[in-house]
Amino acid sequence: MLPSFEIENFRAFSQLRIGHLGGVNLVVGRNNVGKTMLLEAIRFYASGGNPTLLIDLLQDRDEILLGHHSDEEPRNAHLHFASLF
């Protein structure tokens, strides 16, 4: 269990600190305020910073730029990582 969580320069978060996390946490808020971005950051942290997860995050949001061939594998794609950091 994480006691706290801090994000810096991830997607729209320049800095976010959650000082206390419990065993169960509820994330609520209006549309487009960053709930999914928070979950993406936690998922990336939980993966140990696995760079292939960045491809999954970009692909999930249709932010991946594939090469000339439509059957090209995502790992060979040209990525726009600037949208994450």
DRENTORKOL-3810 file (N, C-alpha, C; in nm, 4 decimals):
REM DRENTORKOL-3810
@n.u->0.0841; n.v->-0.1176; n.w->0.0000; ca.u->0.0000; ca.v->0.0000; ca.w->0.0000; c.u->0.0888; c.v->0.1242; c.w->0.0000
@n.u->0.0513; n.v->0.2206; n.w->-0.0792; ca.u->0.1229; ca.v->0.3475; ca.w->-0.0846; c.u->0.0733; c.v->0.4398; c.w->0.0266
@n.u->0.1618; n.v->0.4968; n.w->0.1057; ca.u->0.1168; ca.v->0.5921; ca.w->0.2084; c.u->0.0828; c.v->0.7290; c.w->0.1493
@n.u->0.1499; n.v->0.7653; n.w->0.0397; ca.u->0.1259; ca.v->0.8929; ca.w->-0.0277; c.u->0.1682; c.v->0.8771; c.w->-0.1733
@n.u->0.1370; n.v->0.9780; n.w->-0.2541; ca.u->0.1717; ca.v->0.9712; ca.w->-0.3961; c.u->0.1938; c.v->1.1125; c.w->-0.4462
@n.u->0.3002; n.v->1.1309; n.w->-0.5225; ca.u->0.3316; ca.v->1.2623; ca.w->-0.5773; c.u->0.3616; c.v->1.2495; c.w->-0.7257
@n.u->0.3086; n.v->1.3421; n.w->-0.8041; ca.u->0.3279; ca.v->1.3453; ca.w->-0.9490; c.u->0.3917; c.v->1.4787; c.w->-0.9848
@n.u->0.4924; n.v->1.4740; n.w->-1.0701; ca.u->0.5517; ca.v->1.5970; ca.w->-1.1236; c.u->0.5667; c.v->1.5812; c.w->-1.2739
@n.u->0.5161; n.v->1.6786; n.w->-1.3473; ca.u->0.5316; ca.v->1.6853; ca.w->-1.4931; c.u->0.4841; c.v->1.5595; c.w->-1.5644
@n.u->0.3651; n.v->1.5158; n.w->-1.5334; ca.u->0.3036; ca.v->1.4028; ca.w->-1.6022; c.u->0.1706; c.v->1.4504; c.w->-1.6583
@n.u->0.1604; n.v->1.4468; n.w->-1.7904; ca.u->0.0430; ca.v->1.4974; ca.w->-1.8618; c.u->0.0116; c.v->1.6399; c.w->-1.8149
@n.u->-0.1066; n.v->1.6680; n.w->-1.7685; ca.u->-0.1436; ca.v->1.8047; ca.w->-1.7295; c.u->-0.1004; c.v->1.8402; c.w->-1.5876
@n.u->-0.0462; n.v->1.7459; n.w->-1.5137; ca.u->-0.0047; ca.v->1.7731; ca.w->-1.3758; c.u->0.1362; c.v->1.8300; c.w->-1.3740
@n.u->0.1495; n.v->1.9545; n.w->-1.3349; ca.u->0.2847; ca.v->2.0061; ca.w->-1.3123; c.u->0.3327; c.v->1.9548; c.w->-1.1768
@n.u->0.2418; n.v->1.9506; n.w->-1.0807; ca.u->0.2722; ca.v->1.8912; ca.w->-0.9512; c.u->0.1417; c.v->1.8587; c.w->-0.8791
@n.u->0.1338; n.v->1.7382; n.w->-0.8279; ca.u->0.0195; ca.v->1.6953; ca.w->-0.7472; c.u->0.0725; c.v->1.6090; c.w->-0.6345
@n.u->0.0330; n.v->1.6393; n.w->-0.5146; ca.u->0.0736; ca.v->1.5579; ca.w->-0.3989; c.u->-0.0501; c.v->1.5165; c.w->-0.3229
@n.u->-0.0621; n.v->1.3863; n.w->-0.3033; ca.u->-0.1674; ca.v->1.3297; ca.w->-0.2194; c.u->-0.0959; c.v->1.2797; c.w->-0.0945
@n.u->-0.1142; n.v->1.3496; n.w->0.0148; ca.u->-0.0372; ca.v->1.3249; ca.w->0.1358; c.u->-0.0709; c.v->1.1988; c.w->0.2106
@n.u->-0.1944; n.v->1.1531; n.w->0.1998; ca.u->-0.2342; ca.v->1.0343; ca.w->0.2757; c.u->-0.3270; c.v->0.9500; c.w->0.1900
@n.u->-0.2873; n.v->0.8258; n.w->0.1702; ca.u->-0.3719; ca.v->0.7299; ca.w->0.0991; c.u->-0.4134; c.v->0.6211; c.w->0.1970
@n.u->-0.5355; n.v->0.5769; n.w->0.1862; ca.u->-0.5843; ca.v->0.4706; ca.w->0.2717; c.u->-0.5827; c.v->0.3368; c.w->0.1992
@n.u->-0.6391; n.v->0.2363; n.w->0.2620; ca.u->-0.6491; ca.v->0.1042; ca.w->0.2007; c.u->-0.7399; c.v->0.1054; c.w->0.0789
@n.u->-0.8422; n.v->0.1876; n.w->0.0848; ca.u->-0.9342; ca.v->0.2067; ca.w->-0.0276; c.u->-0.9474; c.v->0.3574; c.w->-0.0477
@n.u->-0.9357; n.v->0.4009; n.w->-0.1722; ca.u->-0.9425; ca.v->0.5440; ca.w->-0.2028; c.u->-1.0448; c.v->0.5663; c.w->-0.3122
@n.u->-1.1200; n.v->0.6715; n.w->-0.3005; ca.u->-1.2216; ca.v->0.7083; ca.w->-0.3987; c.u->-1.1754; c.v->0.8354; c.w->-0.4688
@n.u->-1.1691; n.v->0.8297; n.w->-0.6015; ca.u->-1.1277; ca.v->0.9456; ca.w->-0.6806; c.u->-1.2530; c.v->0.9993; c.w->-0.7488
@n.u->-1.2903; n.v->1.1208; n.w->-0.7140; ca.u->-1.4103; ca.v->1.1815; ca.w->-0.7714; c.u->-1.3765; c.v->1.3199; c.w->-0.8228
@n.u->-1.4559; n.v->1.3664; n.w->-0.9162; ca.u->-1.4390; ca.v->1.5010; ca.w->-0.9684; c.u->-1.5170; c.v->1.5180; c.w->-1.0970
@n.u->-1.5264; n.v->1.6398; n.w->-1.1408; ca.u->-1.5960; ca.v->1.6705; ca.w->-1.2657; c.u->-1.5210; c.v->1.6093; c.w->-1.3833
@n.u->-1.5852; n.v->1.6116; n.w->-1.4989; ca.u->-1.5214; ca.v->1.5638; ca.w->-1.6204; c.u->-1.3992; c.v->1.6484; c.w->-1.6530
@n.u->-1.2969; n.v->1.5815; n.w->-1.7033; ca.u->-1.1786; ca.v->1.6484; ca.w->-1.7560; c.u->-1.0982; c.v->1.7247; c.w->-1.6506
@n.u->-1.0905; n.v->1.6713; n.w->-1.5286; ca.u->-1.0091; ca.v->1.7361; ca.w->-1.4255; c.u->-0.8834; c.v->1.6571; c.w->-1.3919
@n.u->-0.8698; n.v->1.5344; n.w->-1.4464; ca.u->-0.7466; ca.v->1.4590; ca.w->-1.4262; c.u->-0.7597; c.v->1.3267; c.w->-1.3543
@n.u->-0.8798; n.v->1.2770; n.w->-1.3349; ca.u->-0.8960; ca.v->1.1484; ca.w->-1.2654; c.u->-0.8246; c.v->1.0358; c.w->-1.3399
@n.u->-0.8446; n.v->1.0298; n.w->-1.4705; ca.u->-0.7800; ca.v->0.9248; ca.w->-1.5499; c.u->-0.6297; c.v->0.9448; c.w->-1.5539
@n.u->-0.5840; n.v->1.0694; n.w->-1.5618; ca.u->-0.4397; ca.v->1.0958; ca.w->-1.5600; c.u->-0.3771; c.v->1.0482; c.w->-1.4299
@n.u->-0.4472; n.v->1.0683; n.w->-1.3189; ca.u->-0.3979; ca.v->1.0201; ca.w->-1.1907; c.u->-0.3844; c.v->0.8686; c.w->-1.1924
@n.u->-0.4851; n.v->0.7997; n.w->-1.2434; ca.u->-0.4799; ca.v->0.6533; ca.w->-1.2507; c.u->-0.3698; c.v->0.6064; c.w->-1.3457
@n.u->-0.3481; n.v->0.6782; n.w->-1.4554; ca.u->-0.2386; ca.v->0.6445; ca.w->-1.5467; c.u->-0.1036; c.v->0.6593; c.w->-1.4774
@n.u->-0.0874; n.v->0.7651; n.w->-1.4003; ca.u->0.0380; ca.v->0.7866; ca.w->-1.3277; c.u->0.0614; c.v->0.6767; c.w->-1.2251
@n.u->-0.0437; n.v->0.6364; n.w->-1.1547; ca.u->-0.0313; ca.v->0.5277; ca.w->-1.0579; c.u->0.0014; c.v->0.3971; c.w->-1.1293
@n.u->-0.0628; n.v->0.3737; n.w->-1.2421; ca.u->-0.0355; ca.v->0.2527; ca.w->-1.3210; c.u->0.1103; c.v->0.2515; c.w->-1.3678
@n.u->0.1607; n.v->0.3661; n.w->-1.4146; ca.u->0.2994; ca.v->0.3753; ca.w->-1.4588; c.u->0.3941; c.v->0.3513; c.w->-1.3418
@n.u->0.3646; n.v->0.4085; n.w->-1.2265; ca.u->0.4460; ca.v->0.3863; ca.w->-1.1073; c.u->0.4459; c.v->0.2382; c.w->-1.0678
@n.u->0.3282; n.v->0.1777; n.w->-1.0688; ca.u->0.3157; ca.v->0.0370; ca.w->-1.0291; c.u->0.3906; c.v->-0.0556; c.w->-1.1240
@n.u->0.4088; n.v->-0.0130; n.w->-1.2487; ca.u->0.4816; ca.v->-0.0955; ca.w->-1.3456; c.u->0.6330; c.v->-0.0828; c.w->-1.3291
@n.u->0.6761; n.v->-0.0009; n.w->-1.2354; ca.u->0.8189; ca.v->0.0206; ca.w->-1.2163; c.u->0.8778; c.v->0.1148; c.w->-1.3198
@n.u->0.7903; n.v->0.1949; n.w->-1.3828; ca.u->0.8369; ca.v->0.2878; ca.w->-1.4853; c.u->0.8645; c.v->0.2195; c.w->-1.6176
@n.u->0.7957; n.v->0.1092; n.w->-1.6423; ca.u->0.8146; ca.v->0.0310; ca.w->-1.7646; c.u->0.7852; c.v->0.1171; c.w->-1.8876
@n.u->0.8847; n.v->0.1414; n.w->-1.9743; ca.u->0.8623; ca.v->0.2288; ca.w->-2.0896; c.u->0.7609; c.v->0.1740; c.w->-2.1896
@n.u->0.7420; n.v->0.0425; n.w->-2.1955; ca.u->0.6414; ca.v->-0.0102; ca.w->-2.2886; c.u->0.5007; c.v->0.0270; c.w->-2.2436
@n.u->0.4828; n.v->0.0563; n.w->-2.1154; ca.u->0.3520; ca.v->0.1019; ca.w->-2.0684; c.u->0.3187; c.v->0.2386; c.w->-2.1280
@n.u->0.4198; n.v->0.3204; n.w->-2.1541; ca.u->0.3945; ca.v->0.4502; ca.w->-2.2180; c.u->0.3288; c.v->0.4306; c.w->-2.3544
@n.u->0.3714; n.v->0.3284; n.w->-2.4268; ca.u->0.3094; ca.v->0.2974; ca.w->-2.5560; c.u->0.1632; c.v->0.2618; c.w->-2.5346
@n.u->0.1350; n.v->0.1795; n.w->-2.4341; ca.u->-0.0039; ca.v->0.1419; ca.w->-2.4045; c.u->-0.0880; c.v->0.2643; c.w->-2.3691
@n.u->-0.0338; n.v->0.3543; n.w->-2.2868; ca.u->-0.1077; ca.v->0.4741; ca.w->-2.2479; c.u->-0.1398; c.v->0.5609; c.w->-2.3685
@n.u->-0.0411; n.v->0.5790; n.w->-2.4547; ca.u->-0.0632; ca.v->0.6591; ca.w->-2.5755; c.u->-0.1623; c.v->0.5921; c.w->-2.6693
@n.u->-0.1528; n.v->0.4601; n.w->-2.6817; ca.u->-0.2431; ca.v->0.3872; ca.w->-2.7707; c.u->-0.3864; c.v->0.3916; c.w->-2.7175
@n.u->-0.4035; n.v->0.3793; n.w->-2.5870; ca.u->-0.5368; ca.v->0.3855; ca.w->-2.5265; c.u->-0.6062; c.v->0.5179; c.w->-2.5546
@n.u->-0.5286; n.v->0.6255; n.w->-2.5673; ca.u->-0.5839; ca.v->0.7592; ca.w->-2.5909; c.u->-0.5737; c.v->0.8033; c.w->-2.7367
@n.u->-0.5394; n.v->0.7095; n.w->-2.8246; ca.u->-0.5222; ca.v->0.7405; ca.w->-2.9684; c.u->-0.4215; c.v->0.8527; c.w->-2.9892
@n.u->-0.3136; n.v->0.8518; n.w->-2.9135; ca.u->-0.2090; ca.v->0.9525; ca.w->-2.9260; c.u->-0.0804; c.v->0.8925; c.w->-2.9810
@n.u->-0.0905; n.v->0.7795; n.w->-3.0465; ca.u->0.0259; ca.v->0.7123; ca.w->-3.1020; c.u->0.0265; c.v->0.7349; c.w->-3.2528
@n.u->0.1419; n.v->0.7666; n.w->-3.3052; ca.u->0.1547; ca.v->0.7919; ca.w->-3.4477; c.u->0.2223; c.v->0.6717; c.w->-3.5118
@n.u->0.1458; n.v->0.5920; n.w->-3.5842; ca.u->0.2022; ca.v->0.4754; ca.w->-3.6509; c.u->0.2762; c.v->0.5179; c.w->-3.7761
@n.u->0.3664; n.v->0.4317; n.w->-3.8218; ca.u->0.4431; ca.v->0.4575; ca.w->-3.9432; c.u->0.3568; c.v->0.4454; c.w->-4.0670
@n.u->0.4184; n.v->0.4250; n.w->-4.1808; ca.u->0.3487; ca.v->0.4208; ca.w->-4.3088; c.u->0.2611; c.v->0.2982; c.w->-4.3263
@n.u->0.2930; n.v->0.1890; n.w->-4.2591; ca.u->0.2174; ca.v->0.0645; ca.w->-4.2770; c.u->0.1162; c.v->0.0490; c.w->-4.1649
@n.u->-0.0083; n.v->0.0266; n.w->-4.1991; ca.u->-0.1137; ca.v->0.0177; ca.w->-4.0981; c.u->-0.0973; c.v->-0.1046; c.w->-4.0088
@n.u->-0.0236; n.v->-0.2068; n.w->-4.0547; ca.u->-0.0039; ca.v->-0.3266; ca.w->-3.9729; c.u->0.1224; c.v->-0.3189; c.w->-3.8886
@n.u->0.1845; n.v->-0.2021; n.w->-3.8818; ca.u->0.3073; ca.v->-0.1835; ca.w->-3.8062; c.u->0.2788; c.v->-0.2010; c.w->-3.6573
@n.u->0.3688; n.v->-0.2689; n.w->-3.5908; ca.u->0.3548; ca.v->-0.2928; ca.w->-3.4471; c.u->0.3722; c.v->-0.1620; c.w->-3.3703
@n.u->0.2979; n.v->-0.1414; n.w->-3.2626; ca.u->0.3128; ca.v->-0.0191; ca.w->-3.1827; c.u->0.4550; c.v->0.0034; c.w->-3.1325
@n.u->0.5300; n.v->-0.1040; n.w->-3.1030; ca.u->0.6655; ca.v->-0.0849; ca.w->-3.0515; c.u->0.7579; c.v->-0.0226; c.w->-3.1562
@n.u->0.7205; n.v->-0.0314; n.w->-3.2844; ca.u->0.7987; ca.v->0.0290; ca.w->-3.3912; c.u->0.7426; c.v->0.1638; c.w->-3.4334
@n.u->0.6449; n.v->0.2122; n.w->-3.3631; ca.u->0.5761; ca.v->0.3359; ca.w->-3.4011; c.u->0.6556; c.v->0.4578; c.w->-3.3583
@n.u->0.6256; n.v->0.5690; n.w->-3.4215; ca.u->0.6804; ca.v->0.6973; ca.w->-3.3810; c.u->0.5863; c.v->0.7531; c.w->-3.2746
@n.u->0.6385; n.v->0.7799; n.w->-3.1589; ca.u->0.5560; ca.v->0.8194; ca.w->-3.0458; c.u->0.5695; c.v->0.9672; c.w->-3.0162
@n.u->0.4627; n.v->1.0216; n.w->-2.9650; ca.u->0.4611; ca.v->1.1615; ca.w->-2.9220; c.u->0.4600; c.v->1.1615; c.w->-2.7687
@n.u->0.5763; n.v->1.1422; n.w->-2.7072; ca.u->0.5844; ca.v->1.1338; ca.w->-2.5629; c.u->0.5631; c.v->1.2679; c.w->-2.4943
@n.u->0.5727; n.v->1.3761; n.w->-2.5678; ca.u->0.5558; ca.v->1.5074; ca.w->-2.5059; c.u->0.4191; c.v->1.5233; c.w->-2.4407
@n.u->0.3189; n.v->1.4481; n.w->-2.4871; ca.u->0.1871; ca.v->1.4596; ca.w->-2.4262; c.u->0.1824; c.v->1.3948; c.w->-2.2877
@n.u->0.2845; n.v->1.3164; n.w->-2.2533; ca.u->0.2873; ca.v->1.2534; ca.w->-2.1213; c.u->0.3661; c.v->1.3352; c.w->-2.0197
@n.u->0.4679; n.v->1.4077; n.w->-2.0652; ca.u->0.5549; ca.v->1.4777; ca.w->-1.9714; c.u->0.5626; c.v->1.6249; c.w->-2.0017
END
